[in-house]
């Protein structure tokens, strides 16, 4: 059955004849219980405040029942669409292809993960030489047969004899730290809870520095500690706490208001030299700024007092990779260099005025990462949103560029005690491939590449530029099968993010191939707010300039229509998290421009977002309605506050995770209820759907089965709404 013909005629009504009697029910009804707020002289009425849960944002029994009803409605719609089972079989085949990580190196050992077949989670292995036999270290399913436990991170000791790792369950991202003896696979007694992040092993591997929350219910309670193996973590020595702002800013000219704000940023962190002498301490003051100090750990061990020497205070900019070498710190940063640079800091005199450039800023490229080897600094540039890697020695002499396999996204896995490295490369038409190389020699050897049952050569990738509303040029990648006719009738998915300095670069996705095969177009816009073109590009989409992001996305949609790729009736948009805010905002601003919308784990109530979970981290990016000036621009675009009753809205699929510790599911709940009550569109033609995953959080750590279900949900939703049919026997799509 061809949805392109079916949908304009009668949509879901026609499907009723094809579905079991129980398969369709009406749109769930949601009670309105208006709550009025007055903010800066404006009165706002929230009819669905009760869907936030109790006063602490926790799910009430009533909200749980409502969620069950919405989930049931969504499953009735999506699970019974013709071709759903065939599509899911095809997607499972594509997603069961092995997924392999680039190895981490420690001593003679190589540590990496691999998931293949029906394994719900990646397994973790070690080799004692480059071509040695694989030896299994960690199997999450053996630890938890439900498949809901994932290994979040691993950190081999410098000699490769020990492996620290973090695990969490059901997507809550609250990692618990454990340690394993690599030779025997025995777990040591260490078990440190608290959303632990690893910092560094001690030089003799007798312990490590780490970062954790003192209180899991307080996302602004980070502390940095030193743990000695064989001791209980309650005995761990504290270096500093987020709550102790006097430690960082005592003696500096900071107002009480500023200090209060700093309590709820991303807070503090650290990196440590391999020899254990030096520590770089930083404190995030915003999403585009942080302060930096240097501490001498030898003095701390002698005196018990950690003294901070200011290195950069009060500057706009971010940090990237760094390496301590003797009494110098080589550090990627964007202080006074929006496109990034690599600086050398004399640790005995770390003041900013003493910094010197090793790799100066370039006007034509943006540094997105820096990797450090024994004798080589590898700078990963973005040039027009794709990777180029340039090599330098430790004096800053250019050693040439790495020969990459094509135009795409690249990254390096290195260690500072060797020149050996692993290169990871992918593009829209090239599966992720891992190469082994020596950074001082030419050539590379393929180490791993999945055998994906698709033909990457059958698709075409191009990069285009278009003008946004204010005339700003914006780039966009467009992917489709070769020979596609630009007749304005191609089902098209436009994807975007536009925030937090994140860069969208070419990446391979096997699950998009059924879309391409069916004549679909996939477009990715490099919006302002992202990091594709440096700090200035990011800042152009922050705070009062956030509307630029939405304008860029709307202009991308209009360009695709104007160039004959698609039409408004066959254009869908998708985004998650900040990208869910993006798709929510442009939907209420230009509903006639889109036929289908995916808003995944989104922020949508921008006047209350800061009161939930860890969201005050993001106030420097978005602003807060508590501030009168910021209230004005937030109110102007907040999706939840700009829905208009009686307006025709496109079909929308909202998703949320019940265990999400970043974005509260109240956003998706409230927006679903409001849109269902407000839209003038026929719910059988253009339904408003919500899926709240009870076994997931923001998205990380999902087992394979849940990943397959989620991708199938999103693809079948777009195929149905945009007019792409599925061969129910073969699982192939067709236009």
Protein Blocks (a to p, Z undefined) as FASTA:
>chain_A
ZZklmmmmnmmmlmmmmpcfklpccddddddddddddeehiacddfklmmnopfnopacf
klmmmmmmmmmmmmmmmmmgghklmmmmmmmmmmmpccddddddehjbccddddehjbfb
dcddddfbfklccddfbdfklmmmnopaccfbdcddfkopaccddddeehlopacddddd
fklopacfbdcehiiacfbdcfklpaccddddfblklmklcccddddehiafklpccfbd
fklmmlmmgoiacdfklmmmmmmmnbjaddddfklmaccddddfbfkbccdddddfklmm
mnopacdddfbghiacdddddddehjaccdddfehilnopaddddfklmcfklpccfbdc
dfkbccfbdcddfkbccddddeehiacdddddfkopaebjaddfbdcdddddddfkbcbd
cdddddfklccddddddfkbgcdddfbdcddfbdfklpccdddddddfkopacddddddd
ehiacehpaccddddehpghiacdddddfklmmmmmnopacdddddehiamnojklmmmm
gcjlmmmmmmmmmmmmmmmmmnopacfklcccddehjlmmmmmmmmmmmmmlpcbdcdeh
iafblmlmmmgcjllmmmmmnopfkbmklmmmmmmmomklmccehiacddddddddfklc
kbgcklmmmmmmmmmmmpmbdfklmccdddddfkbcflgopafklmmmmmmmmmmmmmmm
nopacdfknopacZZ
